[in-house]
Amino acid sequence: MTSRISGFYKLAPSERLIAVAEQAALGPEEIAQVQTGLLLDQADKMTENVIGLFQVPLGIATNFVIDGREVLIPMATEEPSVIAAASNGARMARETGGFFTSSTGPVMRALIQATGIGDPFAARQAILLHKDDLMRMANDKDPMLVKYGGGVKDIEVYVIDSKMGPMVVTHLIVDCRDAMGANAVNTMAESLAPRIEQITGGRVYLRIISNLADLRLVRSKAVFKAEEIGGHEVVDGILLAAELAEVDPYRAATHNKGIMNGVTAVVLATGNDTRAVEAGAHAFASIAGRYKSLTRYEKNRDGDLVGTIEMPVAVGLVGGATRVHPVAKTAVKILGVKSADELSRIIASVGLCQNFAALRALASEGIQRGHMSLHAKNVAVQAGAKCDLIEIIAARMAAERRISVDRAVELMAELDEKAKEIT
Ligand code: MEV
């Protein structure tokens, strides 16, 4: 298996699918699933008031090596240049072995908010006194999760001052194994509420997961050789760009947006909850009290660039759309992942790679040149160009740096005239 499929981008979509099918050992049914996509009656069972489908392109980022394994990355995104940039960045990381990951494991928190308590610190201690009992009660709600090594591992209790009085917030710390975990932890939190009310004498309101998944952290690291990425000046430019994201939240937001271009595309392609991962990423980026970058860059002794990322990635392989959406199922097979933890490590690596590629472009030629050629193609299609004409018109507009529907229409008329003269 290799993720380095040369000339992949030049193939037609159906040829690319065959190339991926060969690498990922997809069967005819899985190939058909990608081609057909979600069906209306499947969609009708996934959410409410369905009237149709909203399709997003699914592409494959090539060249990734993650923890020594060649991986093809399915990415669902409408944004031009994202998949090309990820593939490019991954190619540059191959020289030094690609991406190397670690994680804290698939642990989530659920919160139980108790209010109206006059002696909140005593209530906190009372809850902790009943910790074993409470953990047992919660675990009884999900024997399957416990059977697979998951379940509630700990209970923490915080007293939080608020303008509506002190709140006693109990955190259930749950190992969710291969589930994203929202259903499991919410059920557990709801089941403990009456007992928490009994213990504290307070009134429980919220019983819900926290998307600030600071116990489900994933890390990835890659070394980019200076000569591979354009030289020492580019390394220095990337370091300066990364530093700005460290000290300026206005830049950090866009820096992290670039990370999420990669992260969200894989989260979506695998049928996971994009909003949960995004909420977790941005909350974690501000955990120190100021919004910061999720990645860091340094120069090693050889003058090469070392990039690292650390972020929460709460995704699952069981439950949700991952097991229902036919394309998501095939995307998981293409990734070849066996656990949610492994999937989260791939996602963080894609985030790092996407960020590196963006910073490299920003620190050298800028991003617009890459963006423009795809944008020009879209504009040519909008103007009505078909088949080979799309490429021809797009290339002319990009070269002229005049990309508009009006210009595309003019060029089409010009080419039409020329064709008439020849015939
Ligand atoms: C565009 O979608 C993402 C970038 O703006 C990210 C960045 O600036 O780092 C290119």
Residues whose N, C-alpha, C, O or C-beta is under 5 A from the ligand:
A	BS01	MEV	T254 H255 G258 A358 I367
